[in-house]
Every structure is written in C-alpha cells, then in structure tokens.
Amino acid sequence: MKRVWVLLAAAVLAGTAMAQKPRVVIPTGSTGGVFFFYGQAIAKLLTETGVADATAQQTGGSYDNLLLLRDRTDPGSNTYYCALATTDSALVTYTGQEPRFAQKKADMQRIMFYMYPSLIHIVTTEQSGIKVLQDLKGKRVSTGQPGSSTENLALLVLQGAGVKPESFSKRERLPAAESAKALSEGTIDAYFWVGGVPTASVVEVGQSLARTGKKIRLIPVTKDSTTAQLLLKRFPGIVSTGTVPASVYGTAGNVPALYTGNVFLCPASMPDELAAAIMKAVFGNLNTLVTATAAARDTTLKNTADLYAAKTVIPFHPGAVKYLREAGAIK
C-alpha cells in the first residue's frame, strides 16, 4: 500500500510540474512566407530545449499576430503569445495609429530580439511589360492578404507612386503562396509580398516561370523616388532602401528596393526568467535556426544590440535585456 501511495504522489508531482510548464504560442504567417518557417523553428527550439510547451500557429501575418499577443495572452494559465511582426506594424499597433488598435493599443508588446530584414517584393515577369510601378495600372495585381502588413505597405507604395488600386483591371488580396501560384499560372500580372530574402515561394515562382520560358522580374523602387520618400518619412528608422542582388531570385540585374525589419515580441506580463530562457534557447542554437530558414542568418546578438541602442519607441522585455547583458552584447 505504501508503494502505491508513493507512486501516486510521484504522479501528482509530475502532473503538477507539467501543469506549471509555461505554454508559448507563436503566431506566424501564411504558408510560403518566411514567418511560417521561422515561427515553426522557434517553437521547436523552445520545446526541445525544455523552455516551454511551444506551438506555432498559422495566421495572416503581423497584425493578426499582434492581436493574438494582445488578446490571448493569459498569465493566469501560464499562456503567452509571442508575435513575429514587421517593425512598421509593431510601431503602429503599439501607438494605436493602426485603426484596429485605436481603441485598444498593443502597448503591452515588448521586443525580444531582431530577426531579419524584409524586402517589399513587387513581383512580376519580364514578359508582362511592367517596368515601373505606374505600369501596374490596367493590370491584374494582388496586394496581399487583407489587413496584413504586406497589404498596408503595398497601399503606401502605390500611394507614393500615384497608382490607385481602382486603376487595376483586377485586384486580388492573396497570401504569399497563392500570389506566387497565380503569377505562375498567369491569372495575375504582379503581386506584392513583404518577407525575408530569399522567400521560398518567390524562389519557386521564378523556377516555375523559367520552365515555361518566362523570367521573373522585381519592380524597382529607387531611393530618390516619391514612393521611397513617402515610406521613409512615414517610418523613419524603420523602412530603409537597399538592393536585391540578381543572384537571389535570378533577375536580369540587381534591383533597388525598400526594406522593413522584423522583430520577435512577447508580452510584458511574461516573467523575466522565461523571457531570458527564450533568449538563451534561440541564441544558443542559431545554427539550427539558420538551417531551418536562411533569413535567420541576420538573427544575431549584434543586430539585436544595435536595435536596443537605437532606443526604439517599443521597449525591450526586461528578461531580454538581462540576457543581452549577461551575454556581453550590451552594457
């Protein structure tokens, strides 16, 4: 009988330990985008290192992720939603400038670490005749999933170029993989996508087009253009200009383009110890993360320390700061 009671007590203790293990949910993005693979890799890391019972959840992207962080986090049940988000979407949801967050800001979000830069892809084909943004008039264009960071940035890019979505012969609002498929099948002429470089679905559409004798083209946005100036003014220090090397997607040449950043965010209510443990699991296993998604090569302590030094509007999580100090990345 004594043995039975000992076994029962052990079972209860084990069950209690399991119940106390934090649950971390990581909303990601649409299939075909880097968020989808990056979030899955982080969830797997956290689970395998024993930091938390972590799962990835497919979503529409940044704004959906921040809504979940805001509304689904429940410290009482030890459940925390950590969002993958573009820096522009994080800013406007934190301040309440984004309409869906005007009445209830996501000002409980805290930066954990910098992930990687995202290119504002504007994808078409050499055969479409589209050479500049103004050539999108009269064309069939996908501006991204409704309410996504891609769609919001696409509309700003179009505004800067003086192109109204109403001028398209057809407007679609498709996620990354669906947009790529539609371009490959010829049911649209161009699409917008904001994601890491390289994005798998963009690589695949380039390969698919090549098999039919076509060639992928990225519509350029030069630094001095009105489009670039609008976004640089709208998101100072967040949107930047750069170049996409021809080798990335097999374009005819290097392409001037716009970039935004991506950050991993957790709620302020997350215990400092858990936040620090997440940081340790991620930065202690960067090779595993890079193997899962090439964009993670920019997930470095230096890039995160640089973001911290920039004194962002959104605060860093104290647990993340604790880890960065212990790792010698910041003072």
N, C-alpha and C positions, 0 to 999 in steps of 0.2 A: 504493500500500500504506500509506504514511504517513497518507493521508487516512482510510483505513479504520480504522486504529488510533486516530486522533483521535476519530472518530465513536463507536467502541466505548467509548473512555474516557469520553466525554461521556455516553453512555447509562448506563454503570455509575455515574457520579457522580450522574446524575439519579435512577437507581433507588435509590441509597443515600440521597439526600435524601428521596425519597418514603418509604422504609422508616423513616427517622428521625422522620418527622412523627408526633406523638402521635395516638393513637386515643382519642376520648372517646365513651363510650356513655351516653346519658341515658335511664334507665328513667322512664316517665311515669305512666300510669294507664289507666283504662278509657275507651273511646270515649264521648263525650258529657260528659266531665268536663273541667275547666279544665287539669288536669295534662297531659292528652293534647295539647292545642293549645299550651300553654306550652312543654312539652318539645320539641315539634317545632320551634317558633320559635327556641329557644335553639340547637338542633343546627344549624339552617340558618344562623344568625348566625355560629357558630363556624367552619363550613365555608366560608362565603362570605368571611369576613374572613381566612381562611388560618391561623387559630389552631390548628386541629386537624382531623383527619378525623373529623367528629362525626356520630353517628346517634342517632335516638330509638327507643326500644323500648317497645311497649305492654305494660303489666303490670296487676296487680291493685291497684296503688297504693303507698302509703308503705312498708309493711312489706316487700313484695316488692322495692321499690327499694333499701332499706337492706340487705337480704340480698345483693343483687347487688353493691352497693358493697363489702360486707364480703368476699364470696367470689369475685368475678370480677375484681376489680382485679388487674392483673399488671404491675408496674413493669418487669419483665424484658423484656416485649414492648411496653412503652410504651403500655399499655392501661389506661385509668382509667374507672371507672364513677362518675358523679356523680348523686346522687339528689335527686329532688323529694320532699319529705316535710312532713307537718304537724309543728308544733313538739312536740306531745304525743308523737307516735310517735318522733321523733328522740330525745327525752329518755329514754323508757323502754327504747329499744334501746341507747342509749349506756350507761345504768346497769345494764342487764341485768334490769330489772324485768319486761320483756315475756318471757313463758315461752320463746318461740322463740329468745331471745337470752341466756337464763340461763347456759348453758354456754359460750357464745362471744359476748361483747358486741360491739356495733358501735362500740367506743370509738375506732376509727380515723377516724370521720367528723369532718369539720371544716366549720364554717359558712363559706360564701362570701358570701351575701347574703340579705336578707329579700325574699320575693316579694310576698305579699299576704295579707290575712286570709281565712279560710274560714268560711263560715256552716255551722252544724249545721242543715241543712234537714230539716224534718219536713213532708213534702208530702202533702196530701190534697185533697179537694174540698169546697166549701160544701154539696154535696148529701149527703155521707157521714154527716153528723150528728156528726162528730168535732170537738169544740171544744177539748178539753184532752187531755193525754197519757193520762189514765185511761180516756178513751173508746176507746182502741185495743184494750182487752180485747174479745175476741169478734170482732175484725176480721181481715182478711187484710192482713198487713204484710210489707214487705221491709226487712230490717235491714242490707242492704249485702253486698258481696262477702265471702266467707269469709276471715277473717284480716286484713281491711282496717282502716285507721284508722276508716273510716265505721262498720264493724260494732262495733269496740271502743268507740267513743264512743256509738253507739246503745245498746249494752247498759248503759253507765253512765248515760245519760239515763233509760232505762227503770227502772233500779235506783233512781235518785233519785225517780222518780215512783211507785215501788211497783208497777210493772207487770212481770210475768214474761212472757217470750216464749211460755211454755207456755199462757198465757191467750189467745193469738191463736187464731182459728178456723183460720188457716193462716199459716205463716211461710215467706217466701221469702228468699233471700240473693242478690239480683241486683245487678249493676253499675248505674251511673247511667242509661245509655241504656235498658237493659232494664227498669229500675224505672219510668222515665217512660212507656215504651210500655205496660207492664202497667197503670199507673194510667189512662192514656188509653183503653185497651181495656176497662177495668172488671174486670180479673181480680185486681186487688188494690185495697185501700181507702186505703192510705197507704204511704209509704216514707221511709227515712232516706237522706240524702246529705250528705257533708261536702265542700264545694267552694267555689270563688270565686264572687263575686257580680258580675255575673249568671253563672249556669251555663247554657250554651246549651240543654241538654236540659230544664231546668226551664222556661225561657222557652218552648220548643217545646211542652211538655205543656200549659202554660197556654193557648197559642194553639189547640192541638188540642181542649182541653176547651171553649173558648169557641165553637168551630164546632158543637158538639153541644148548646149551651145550658147548659153547666155552667161553674162558676167555680173557679179554683184557690184553695186555702187553705193557709197555713202555720200549723202548730200553734204557739202562742206558748209561750215559756219566760221567765217574768218573773225579774228579778234576785233577788227575795226568796224564790223558790220553793225547795223542798228539792232539786229537781233541779239548779238553778243553784248552790246552796251546795255540793252534793256535788262537782261538777266544778271549781268554783273552789278548793276545798280540795285536791282530787286533783292539780290542775295549777296551782299558784299562779304568777301572772305569765304564764301561757301561754294558759289559757282566759279569755275576757272576755265581758262582756254588752254588748249593743248593740241596735240597731233596724234592721229591714229596711223601708225606705220603700215605701209602697204602689205607687209607680211602677215599682219594679224588676221585679216579676212580675205586676202587675195585681191585687193582693189588695185586699180590701174596705177595708183600712186599714193603717197602719203596724203592724209585728209585732215585739214584744220577742223577742230571741233570743240564743243563745250563739254565740260565735266562737272559733276557734283560729287560729294563724298558720301560715304556710308558709315553708320555707327551702330554699335550694339548697345542697346539701352535696357536697363532694368528699373523697376520701381524703387522709389526712395524707401518704401516700407520693407524692402528686403534687408535682412540682417547683414551687418558689415562682414561677419565671419563667412557667410555664404557667398557674398559678392567677391571677397578676396579669394575664396576657394575656386570660384568660377574662373577668375583671372589666372590663377596658378594652373588650372587644368588646361586652359586654352594656350597660354604662352609656354607651358611646359611640353606641349605636344603640337607645335606649329608644323612640323614636317608632316604629321598625319593630316592636318587641316589642308595644307597645300596639295597633298596627294589627292584629297577629295575634291578640291576646287582650286584651279590655278590662280584665281583672283586673290586668294588668301596670302599670296607672296607679299602683299602690301600690309598685311596684318602684322605689324612689328611694334616692339616696345617704343622705338624711336618715333614712329608716326603717331602713336598714342600720346607720348610725352610732348610732342610738338603741338598736338591738338589741345592738350592741357595747358601748355604755355601760352596758347592763343587767347586764354581767358574767355571761353565761349559763354554765350548767354545761358545755355543749359549747363547746370552744374554737373560735375563728376560725382559718382557714387563714392561716399567715404571709404567703403571697402575696397574699391578700385584704387583710390588714392593711396590707401595703406599698402596695397600690394606693389604699386609703382615705386613707392619709397623704399620698401624692403628690397625690391629688385634693383635699386640704384638708378632707375630711369629718371626720377625727379628728386629734388631735394626737399 
